């Protein structure tokens, strides 16, 4: 029978040396499916974990409340504003940097990539210090200069959340658009200009339609990320009953501000609601991909990419790039550094300069438990890097180096974390940890660094397999076949042949995933306990309790550490493969 043949094929592959990749890859896929199922299952459970009664009460309580009528529109508004801001900056930046003779283009590309080292929650804190109605530097400066009675700006709105998130996501879009921008056939533009069309008409009528798949794909990616982001919305009122979005409501249903019992079922409903818009957006994206023949620009005919001469407008282009960098990186980072050097927040002045000191940085060294927090962060970063490298290699080996049908299935499953929110996986692991503590109380899982490592590995595996897939497909099979002919076993082939060739990709992947794990805060907050505190959620806690000096100083230290990691990544990975979402 067919199923027996399939089973025999799997066993033959395992006996042929693919047993370890099958076992580890299968375990990763099973874990991903279990975690997704947990979120969906718990949304139907009432009074979990006290009882396991199935009901639609959780959906009724959410759908029948004013929160749903406010939270979902708020989430959509934030997502759409984020998309609008990121596209408004991302498309012009990509065109200027890849299709024109803009001065210092390589330097600007590096600076745009560097923006990823400033975590999203630190950018949120920086913009609160800049545009908060009460303490915002820019507001206070404008009020003093023009004698205004009320602050002109308020960052604590849905538009403000979308603005900050849009700045965060722009760098990812620039690099997502870089390939399509460079591969456009210049003969199409030349034909438009020969027919008498002006340059801006050519851009609007030729370039924009041809870039539609890339723009739509980038917009969907940004939208999916934006509606699941927690930290910026939480900082700008989401934790205090203002500007609620689905991600903040999911968090508050577990860690309530009152003494009420955590509502795990309700949190599952919010997790499902976050995933639905992403899945709908993905569906329309795949429908559009069925018509890719309409957007073909790379054919067998050779060509050289055309560079537009900006002429006198090149200085305007430089100004636009600098304007973005100031908004996205320099302003929030400078205000954080300034706040970390002062005993209390004040506008720049001679009096303020006279009280600048490093007391906040010296104070950090003596904070209770700080070295345990540093140790946890190092363990997390190193462990996630190693496990993502190992598991990504195992899955990619099955996908690219075997003819097993299960490889296609594995490749699809490991991409699920890309469409499912990180905070949703954190919720699933929290519920799993509760069950482990109930059924196996002696097993240390709840509130450990291990649960954080597991969360990060699951959410990073989709990116890891993309990197290793790309590296493995470039290696000719004749190299490993020669080793097999010589009698080498599978492990020896990996160690002596494959791994040395893809070592740069592996190290790049490890450093990049370590950097992303070092800066992540939403999963750290969801899964935090007394023994697994990290630097990121310690900064968050210091900000929430009003300790601006410690929050700013630790934030600056985090940026410096990530800057050093990024320099290594840049050396290993090149410019084009370094920005992945993230905020």
DOTOR-537890 format. One record per residue (C-alpha): x, y, z; residue in three letters. Coordinates in Angstrom, 1 decimal. Layout:
<kegus>
       px       py       pz   code
        X        Y        Z    Ala
...
</kegus>
This chain:
<kegus>
       px       py       pz   code
      0.0      0.0      0.0    Unk
      1.0      3.6     -0.6    Unk
      1.2      4.5      3.1    Unk
      3.5      1.5      3.8    Unk
      5.7      2.6      0.9    Unk
      5.9      6.1      2.4    Unk
      6.7      4.7      5.8    Unk
      9.3      2.4      4.3    Unk
     10.8      5.4      2.5    Unk
     11.1      7.4      5.7    Unk
     12.8      4.5      7.5    Unk
     15.2      4.0      4.5    Unk
     16.1      7.7      4.7    Unk
     16.7      7.5      8.4    Unk
     18.9      4.4      8.0    Unk
     20.8      6.3      5.2    Unk
     22.0      8.9      7.6    Unk
     19.1     11.4      7.7    Unk
     17.7     10.1     11.0    Unk
     19.1     13.0     13.1    Unk
     17.7     15.8     10.7    Unk
     14.4     14.0     10.6    Unk
     14.2     13.6     14.3    Unk
     15.1     17.2     15.2    Unk
     13.3     18.8     12.3    Unk
     10.2     16.8     13.1    Unk
     10.4     17.8     16.7    Unk
     10.6     21.5     15.7    Unk
      7.6     21.2     13.4    Unk
      5.6     19.3     16.0    Unk
      6.3     21.9     18.6    Unk
      5.2     24.7     16.3    Unk
      1.9     22.9     15.5    Unk
      1.3     22.2     19.2    Unk
      1.9     25.8     20.2    Unk
     -0.5     27.1     17.5    Unk
     -3.1     24.5     18.5    Unk
     -2.7     25.5     22.2    Unk
     -3.7     29.1     21.4    Unk
     -6.7     28.1     19.4    Unk
     -7.7     25.4     21.9    Unk
     -7.5     27.5     25.0    Unk
     -9.7     30.1     23.4    Unk
    -12.6     27.6     23.8    Unk
    -11.7     26.7     27.4    Unk
    -13.6     28.4     30.2    Unk
    -11.9     28.8     33.7    Unk
     -8.6     27.3     32.5    Unk
     -6.5     26.0     34.2    Unk
     -9.1     25.2     37.0    Unk
    -11.3     23.3     34.6    Unk
    -11.2     22.2     30.9    Unk
    -14.8     22.9     29.9    Unk
    -15.3     23.8     26.3    Unk
    -17.5     26.7     25.5    Unk
    -17.9     29.8     23.2    Unk
    -18.2     32.0     26.3    Unk
    -14.7     33.5     25.7    Unk
    -15.6     34.6     22.2    Unk
    -19.0     35.9     23.4    Unk
    -17.4     38.0     26.2    Unk
    -14.9     39.6     23.8    Unk
    -17.3     40.1     20.9    Unk
    -20.0     41.5     23.0    Unk
    -17.8     44.1     24.8    Unk
    -17.0     47.7     23.8    Unk
    -13.4     46.7     23.9    Unk
    -13.8     44.6     20.7    Unk
    -15.5     47.4     19.0    Unk
    -12.6     49.7     19.9    Unk
     -9.6     47.4     20.0    Unk
    -10.0     45.9     16.6    Unk
    -10.5     49.3     14.8    Unk
     -7.5     50.7     16.8    Unk
     -5.4     47.7     15.7    Unk
     -6.3     48.2     12.1    Unk
     -5.6     52.0     12.3    Unk
     -2.2     51.4     13.8    Unk
     -1.4     48.8     11.2    Unk
     -2.5     51.0      8.3    Unk
     -0.7     54.1      9.6    Unk
      2.5     51.9     10.1    Unk
      2.2     50.7      6.5    Unk
      1.6     54.3      5.2    Unk
      4.6     55.7      7.1    Unk
      7.0     52.9      6.2    Unk
      6.0     53.0      2.5    Unk
      6.2     56.8      2.4    Unk
      9.9     56.6      3.5    Unk
     10.8     53.1      2.2    Unk
      9.9     53.5     -1.5    Unk
     11.7     56.8     -2.0    Unk
     14.7     55.7      0.0    Unk
     15.0     52.4     -2.0    Unk
     14.8     54.3     -5.3    Unk
     17.3     57.0     -4.2    Unk
     19.8     54.5     -2.9    Unk
     19.5     51.9     -5.7    Unk
     18.4     53.7     -8.9    Unk
     20.1     57.1     -8.7    Unk
     23.5     58.6     -8.4    Unk
     22.8     59.8     -4.8    Unk
     26.1     60.8     -3.1    Unk
     27.3     58.6     -0.2    Unk
     24.7     55.9     -1.1    Unk
     26.8     53.1      0.5    Unk
     27.2     55.0      3.7    Unk
     23.5     55.7      3.9    Unk
     22.7     52.0      3.3    Unk
     24.9     51.1      6.2    Unk
     23.3     53.8      8.5    Unk
     19.8     52.6      7.6    Unk
     20.8     49.1      8.5    Unk
     22.4     50.3     11.7    Unk
     18.9     51.6     12.8    Unk
     17.9     48.1     13.6    Unk
     20.3     48.0     16.6    Unk
     18.0     50.4     18.5    Unk
     15.2     48.3     19.9    Unk
     11.7     49.3     19.2    Unk
     10.8     49.9     22.9    Unk
     13.9     52.2     23.3    Unk
     12.7     54.2     20.2    Unk
      9.3     54.4     21.9    Unk
     10.8     55.7     25.1    Unk
     12.9     58.2     23.1    Unk
      9.9     59.5     21.3    Unk
      8.0     59.9     24.5    Unk
     10.8     62.0     25.8    Unk
     10.7     64.0     22.6    Unk
      6.9     64.5     21.9    Unk
      5.1     63.7     25.2    Unk
      2.7     66.6     26.0    Unk
      4.1     66.8     29.6    Unk
      7.9     66.2     29.3    Unk
      8.6     66.2     25.5    Unk
     11.7     68.1     24.6    Unk
     10.4     69.3     21.3    Unk
      7.1     70.3     22.7    Unk
      8.7     72.3     25.6    Unk
     11.2     73.9     23.2    Unk
      8.4     75.0     20.8    Unk
      6.2     76.3     23.6    Unk
      9.1     78.4     25.0    Unk
     10.1     79.7     21.6    Unk
      6.6     80.7     20.4    Unk
      4.9     81.3     23.7    Unk
      2.4     78.5     23.2    Unk
      0.0     77.6     26.0    Unk
     -0.5     74.0     24.9    Unk
      1.9     71.5     23.5    Unk
      1.6     71.3     19.7    Unk
      2.3     67.5     19.4    Unk
      1.1     64.5     21.3    Unk
      2.8     61.2     20.5    Unk
      0.4     59.3     22.7    Unk
     -2.2     58.6     20.0    Unk
     -2.9     55.8     17.5    Unk
     -1.3     57.9     14.8    Unk
      1.8     58.4     17.1    Unk
      2.1     54.6     17.6    Unk
      1.8     54.0     13.8    Unk
      4.4     56.8     13.2    Unk
      7.0     55.2     15.5    Unk
      6.3     51.7     14.2    Unk
      6.5     53.0     10.6    Unk
      9.9     54.4     11.2    Unk
     11.0     51.1     12.8    Unk
      9.8     49.1      9.8    Unk
     11.2     51.3      7.0    Unk
     14.7     49.9      7.1    Unk
     13.3     46.4      6.4    Unk
     11.3     47.7      3.4    Unk
     14.4     49.4      2.0    Unk
     16.2     46.1      1.8    Unk
     13.1     44.2      0.7    Unk
     12.8     46.6     -2.2    Unk
     16.5     46.6     -3.1    Unk
     16.4     43.5     -5.3    Unk
     13.3     44.5     -7.4    Unk
     14.7     48.0     -7.8    Unk
     17.9     46.7     -9.2    Unk
     16.4     44.1    -11.5    Unk
     14.1     46.4    -13.4    Unk
     14.8     46.4    -17.2    Unk
     15.9     49.9    -18.2    Unk
     14.5     49.5    -21.7    Unk
     11.0     49.9    -20.3    Unk
     11.9     53.3    -18.9    Unk
     13.7     54.3    -22.1    Unk
     10.6     53.4    -24.1    Unk
      8.5     55.6    -21.9    Unk
     10.9     58.6    -22.2    Unk
     11.2     58.1    -26.0    Unk
      7.4     58.4    -26.3    Unk
      7.7     61.8    -24.6    Unk
      6.8     61.0    -21.0    Unk
      8.4     63.1    -18.3    Unk
     10.6     61.4    -15.6    Unk
      7.9     61.6    -12.9    Unk
      5.3     60.3    -15.4    Unk
      7.7     57.3    -16.1    Unk
      8.1     56.6    -12.4    Unk
      4.3     56.8    -11.8    Unk
      3.2     54.8    -14.9    Unk
      6.1     52.4    -15.4    Unk
      8.1     51.8    -12.3    Unk
      5.3     51.8     -9.8    Unk
      3.1     49.2    -11.6    Unk
      6.1     46.9    -12.1    Unk
      7.1     47.2     -8.4    Unk
      3.5     46.4     -7.3    Unk
      4.3     42.8     -6.2    Unk
      7.3     44.0     -4.1    Unk
      5.3     46.9     -2.7    Unk
      2.3     44.8     -1.9    Unk
      4.5     42.1     -0.3    Unk
      6.3     44.6      1.8    Unk
      3.1     46.3      2.9    Unk
      1.6     42.9      3.9    Unk
      4.8     42.1      5.8    Unk
      4.7     45.4      7.6    Unk
      1.0     45.1      8.4    Unk
      1.4     41.6      9.8    Unk
      4.3     42.8     12.0    Unk
      2.6     46.0     13.0    Unk
     -0.7     44.5     14.3    Unk
      1.3     42.1     16.5    Unk
      3.8     44.5     18.0    Unk
      3.3     45.1     21.7    Unk
      5.9     47.4     23.1    Unk
      5.2     50.7     21.4    Unk
      1.4     50.5     21.9    Unk
      2.0     49.5     25.5    Unk
      4.3     52.4     26.2    Unk
      2.0     54.9     24.6    Unk
     -1.1     54.2     26.7    Unk
     -2.0     50.6     25.9    Unk
     -1.2     49.5     29.5    Unk
     -3.3     52.2     31.0    Unk
     -6.6     51.9     29.2    Unk
     -5.7     54.2     26.3    Unk
     -4.9     53.2     22.7    Unk
     -5.7     49.6     23.3    Unk
     -4.7     47.2     20.5    Unk
     -5.0     43.4     20.3    Unk
     -1.5     42.8     21.5    Unk
     -1.8     44.9     24.6    Unk
     -5.2     43.3     25.4    Unk
     -3.7     39.9     25.1    Unk
     -1.0     40.8     27.5    Unk
     -3.4     42.5     30.0    Unk
     -5.7     39.5     29.9    Unk
     -2.9     37.5     31.5    Unk
     -1.1     40.2     33.6    Unk
     -4.1     42.2     34.7    Unk
     -3.8     45.6     36.4    Unk
     -6.3     44.5     39.0    Unk
     -6.3     41.5     41.3    Unk
     -8.6     39.5     39.0    Unk
     -7.6     36.0     37.9    Unk
     -5.7     35.7     34.5    Unk
     -8.1     35.1     31.7    Unk
     -6.2     32.6     29.6    Unk
     -9.3     31.8     27.4    Unk
     -9.8     35.4     26.5    Unk
     -6.1     35.8     25.7    Unk
     -6.4     32.9     23.3    Unk
     -9.3     34.7     21.6    Unk
     -7.1     37.8     21.2    Unk
     -4.2     35.7     19.9    Unk
     -6.6     34.2     17.2    Unk
     -7.8     37.6     16.3    Unk
     -4.3     38.9     15.8    Unk
     -3.6     36.0     13.4    Unk
     -6.8     36.4     11.3    Unk
     -5.8     39.7      9.6    Unk
     -2.4     38.3      8.8    Unk
     -3.8     35.2      7.2    Unk
     -6.3     37.2      5.2    Unk
     -3.5     39.5      3.9    Unk
     -1.3     36.4      3.1    Unk
     -4.2     34.9      1.1    Unk
     -4.5     38.0     -1.1    Unk
     -0.8     38.1     -1.5    Unk
     -0.7     34.5     -2.8    Unk
     -3.6     35.2     -5.1    Unk
     -1.6     38.0     -6.6    Unk
      1.5     35.8     -7.0    Unk
     -0.6     33.6     -9.3    Unk
     -0.3     36.5    -11.8    Unk
      3.4     37.0    -11.6    Unk
      3.8     36.7    -15.3    Unk
      2.3     40.3    -15.6    Unk
      5.3     41.7    -13.7    Unk
      8.2     39.9    -15.4    Unk
     11.2     42.3    -16.1    Unk
     14.2     39.9    -16.0    Unk
     14.4     37.8    -19.2    Unk
     17.1     36.1    -21.2    Unk
     18.1     39.4    -22.7    Unk
     21.0     41.0    -20.9    Unk
     21.0     44.5    -19.7    Unk
     22.7     46.9    -17.3    Unk
     20.7     48.5    -14.5    Unk
     20.1     52.2    -15.3    Unk
     21.1     54.9    -12.8    Unk
     19.1     58.1    -12.9    Unk
     21.0     61.4    -12.7    Unk
     19.4     63.5     -9.9    Unk
     21.2     66.7    -11.0    Unk
     20.6     69.5     -8.7    Unk
     18.0     67.4     -6.8    Unk
     20.7     65.2     -5.4    Unk
     21.1     67.5     -2.4    Unk
     17.3     67.2     -1.8    Unk
     17.8     63.4     -1.9    Unk
     20.6     63.6      0.6    Unk
     18.4     65.8      2.8    Unk
     15.5     63.2      2.6    Unk
     17.8     60.4      3.7    Unk
     19.2     62.4      6.5    Unk
     15.7     63.4      7.6    Unk
     14.7     59.8      7.9    Unk
     17.9     58.9      9.8    Unk
     17.4     61.8     12.2    Unk
     13.8     60.7     12.9    Unk
     14.5     56.9     13.1    Unk
     17.8     56.8     14.9    Unk
     19.5     59.9     15.9    Unk
     16.8     61.8     17.8    Unk
     15.5     59.0     20.0    Unk
     19.1     57.8     20.7    Unk
     20.4     61.2     21.5    Unk
     17.6     62.0     23.9    Unk
     18.3     58.6     25.6    Unk
     22.0     59.4     26.0    Unk
     21.1     62.9     27.3    Unk
     18.6     61.5     29.9    Unk
     21.1     59.0     31.1    Unk
     23.7     61.7     31.9    Unk
     21.4     63.9     34.0    Unk
     20.0     63.5     37.5    Unk
     16.6     64.6     36.2    Unk
     15.2     65.4     32.8    Unk
     15.7     68.9     31.6    Unk
     16.2     70.8     28.3    Unk
     19.8     71.4     27.1    Unk
     21.3     74.5     28.7    Unk
     24.5     75.6     30.4    Unk
     23.0     74.7     33.8    Unk
     22.2     71.2     32.5    Unk
     25.7     70.7     31.1    Unk
     27.1     71.6     34.5    Unk
     25.4     68.6     36.2    Unk
     26.2     66.0     33.5    Unk
     27.7     62.9     35.1    Unk
     28.1     59.1     34.7    Unk
     26.3     58.4     38.1    Unk
     23.6     56.4     36.4    Unk
     26.1     54.1     34.7    Unk
     28.0     53.6     38.0    Unk
     24.7     53.0     39.7    Unk
     23.8     50.2     37.3    Unk
     26.9     48.2     38.5    Unk
     25.4     48.1     42.0    Unk
     21.8     47.3     41.2    Unk
     20.5     44.2     43.1    Unk
     20.5     41.1     40.9    Unk
     22.0     42.9     37.9    Unk
     24.7     40.4     37.3    Unk
     22.2     37.5     37.3    Unk
     20.2     39.5     34.7    Unk
     23.3     39.9     32.6    Unk
     24.1     36.2     33.0    Unk
     20.6     35.3     31.9    Unk
     20.8     37.5     28.9    Unk
     24.1     36.0     27.8    Unk
     22.8     32.5     28.3    Unk
     19.7     33.3     26.2    Unk
     21.6     35.0     23.4    Unk
     24.2     32.2     23.1    Unk
     21.7     29.4     23.4    Unk
     19.3     30.8     20.9    Unk
     22.1     31.4     18.4    Unk
     23.4     27.8     18.7    Unk
     20.0     26.1     18.6    Unk
     18.7     28.1     15.7    Unk
     21.9     27.3     13.7    Unk
     21.6     23.6     14.5    Unk
     17.9     23.2     13.9    Unk
     17.8     25.4     10.8    Unk
     20.6     23.3      9.3    Unk
     18.7     20.1     10.1    Unk
     15.4     21.3      8.6    Unk
     17.1     22.8      5.6    Unk
     19.1     19.6      5.0    Unk
     15.8     17.6      4.7    Unk
     14.3     20.3      2.5    Unk
     17.1     20.8      0.0    Unk
     19.2     17.6      0.2    Unk
     16.7     14.8      0.3    Unk
     13.8     13.9     -2.0    Unk
     11.5     13.1      0.8    Unk
      8.0     14.6      0.5    Unk
      8.0     15.4      4.2    Unk
     10.6     18.1      3.4    Unk
      8.0     20.3      1.7    Unk
      5.7     19.8      4.7    Unk
      8.5     20.8      7.1    Unk
      9.4     23.9      5.0    Unk
      5.8     25.0      5.2    Unk
      5.4     24.4      9.0    Unk
      8.6     26.3      9.9    Unk
      7.2     29.3      8.1    Unk
      4.2     29.5     10.4    Unk
      6.0     31.6     13.0    Unk
      6.4     34.2     10.3    Unk
      2.6     34.6     10.1    Unk
      1.8     34.0     13.8    Unk
      2.6     36.8     16.3    Unk
      5.5     36.3     18.7    Unk
      3.4     37.2     21.7    Unk
      1.0     34.4     20.6    Unk
      3.8     31.8     20.8    Unk
      4.8     33.3     24.2    Unk
      1.2     32.8     25.4    Unk
      1.2     29.2     24.2    Unk
      4.4     28.5     26.0    Unk
      3.1     30.1     29.1    Unk
      0.1     27.8     29.0    Unk
      2.3     24.8     28.3    Unk
      4.5     25.8     31.3    Unk
      1.4     25.9     33.5    Unk
      0.4     22.5     32.4    Unk
      3.9     21.1     33.0    Unk
      3.9     22.7     36.5    Unk
      0.5     21.1     37.2    Unk
      1.2     17.6     35.9    Unk
      5.0     17.4     36.5    Unk
      5.7     19.8     39.4    Unk
      9.3     18.6     39.8    Unk
     10.2     19.6     36.2    Unk
     11.8     23.1     36.0    Unk
     10.2     24.9     33.1    Unk
      8.0     27.7     34.3    Unk
      9.8     30.9     34.8    Unk
     13.2     29.6     33.6    Unk
     15.6     30.9     30.9    Unk
     14.9     27.6     29.1    Unk
     11.3     28.6     28.3    Unk
     12.6     31.9     26.8    Unk
     15.2     30.1     24.7    Unk
     12.4     27.8     23.4    Unk
     10.2     30.8     22.5    Unk
     13.0     32.6     20.6    Unk
     14.1     29.4     18.8    Unk
     10.5     28.8     17.6    Unk
     10.1     32.4     16.4    Unk
     13.5     32.6     14.7    Unk
     13.5     29.2     12.9    Unk
     11.6     30.6      9.9    Unk
     14.3     33.1      9.2    Unk
     17.1     30.6     10.0    Unk
     15.8     28.1      7.4    Unk
     15.7     30.8      4.7    Unk
     19.3     31.6      5.3    Unk
     20.5     28.0      5.3    Unk
     18.3     27.0      2.4    Unk
     19.9     29.7      0.3    Unk
     23.4     28.5      1.4    Unk
     22.8     24.8      0.7    Unk
     21.3     25.2     -2.7    Unk
     24.5     26.8     -3.9    Unk
     26.6     23.8     -3.1    Unk
     26.9     21.1     -5.8    Unk
     25.9     17.6     -4.7    Unk
     29.0     16.2     -6.3    Unk
     31.1     17.3     -3.3    Unk
     29.1     15.3     -0.7    Unk
     28.7     12.4     -3.2    Unk
     32.5     12.2     -3.5    Unk
     32.8     11.9      0.2    Unk
     30.1      9.2      0.3    Unk
     32.1      7.2     -2.4    Unk
     35.1      7.4     -0.2    Unk
     33.2      5.8      2.6    Unk
     32.5      8.8      4.8    Unk
     29.5      8.7      7.1    Unk
     26.8     11.5      7.1    Unk
     28.2     13.3     10.2    Unk
     31.7     13.3      8.6    Unk
     30.3     14.7      5.4    Unk
     28.6     17.5      7.3    Unk
     31.7     18.3      9.4    Unk
     34.4     18.0      6.7    Unk
     32.5     19.2      3.6    Unk
     29.2     21.0      4.1    Unk
     29.8     23.0      7.3    Unk
     33.1     24.6      6.3    Unk
     31.5     25.8      3.0    Unk
     28.4     27.4      4.7    Unk
     30.3     28.5      7.9    Unk
     29.9     32.2      7.1    Unk
     26.1     31.8      6.6    Unk
     25.9     29.9      9.9    Unk
     27.9     32.4     11.9    Unk
     26.0     35.3     10.4    Unk
     22.7     33.5     11.3    Unk
     23.9     32.9     14.8    Unk
     25.0     36.5     15.4    Unk
     21.8     37.9     13.8    Unk
     19.4     35.8     15.8    Unk
     21.4     36.5     18.9    Unk
     21.1     40.2     18.3    Unk
     17.3     39.9     17.7    Unk
     17.0     37.9     20.9    Unk
     19.1     40.3     22.9    Unk
     16.8     43.2     22.0    Unk
     13.4     41.5     22.2    Unk
     11.0     42.5     25.0    Unk
      7.4     41.3     24.4    Unk
      8.1     37.6     24.9    Unk
     10.5     38.4     27.8    Unk
      7.7     40.2     29.6    Unk
      5.1     37.5     28.9    Unk
      7.3     34.7     30.1    Unk
      9.2     36.6     32.9    Unk
      9.6     35.3     36.4    Unk
     11.9     36.0     39.4    Unk
     14.7     33.8     38.0    Unk
     14.7     34.6     34.2    Unk
     14.8     38.4     34.1    Unk
     16.7     39.9     31.1    Unk
     18.2     43.2     30.3    Unk
     15.4     44.2     28.0    Unk
     12.5     43.6     30.4    Unk
     14.6     45.2     33.2    Unk
     14.8     48.4     31.2    Unk
     11.1     48.1     30.6    Unk
     10.4     47.7     34.4    Unk
     12.7     50.6     35.3    Unk
     10.8     52.8     32.9    Unk
      7.4     51.7     34.2    Unk
      8.4     52.4     37.8    Unk
      9.7     55.9     36.8    Unk
     13.4     55.3     37.1    Unk
     14.4     57.2     33.9    Unk
     18.1     57.3     34.7    Unk
     18.5     53.5     35.0    Unk
     16.2     52.9     32.0    Unk
     18.1     55.3     29.8    Unk
     21.6     54.2     30.9    Unk
     20.8     50.5     30.4    Unk
     19.2     51.3     27.1    Unk
     22.4     53.0     25.9    Unk
     24.5     50.1     27.0    Unk
     22.2     47.7     25.1    Unk
     22.6     49.8     22.0    Unk
     26.4     49.8     22.3    Unk
     26.5     46.0     22.7    Unk
     24.2     45.5     19.8    Unk
     26.3     47.9     17.7    Unk
     29.3     45.7     18.3    Unk
     27.4     42.6     17.3    Unk
     26.1     44.3     14.2    Unk
     29.5     45.2     13.0    Unk
     30.5     41.6     13.1    Unk
     27.2     40.6     11.3    Unk
     28.0     43.2      8.6    Unk
     31.4     41.8      8.0    Unk
     30.1     38.3      7.7    Unk
     26.7     38.8      6.0    Unk
     27.2     41.7      3.6    Unk
     24.9     44.6      3.2    Unk
     21.9     43.0      1.6    Unk
     21.1     40.2      4.1    Unk
     21.0     42.0      7.4    Unk
     17.7     43.7      8.0    Unk
     14.7     41.5      9.0    Unk
     11.9     43.1     10.7    Unk
     12.0     43.9     13.3    Unk
     11.7     47.2     14.9    Unk
</kegus>
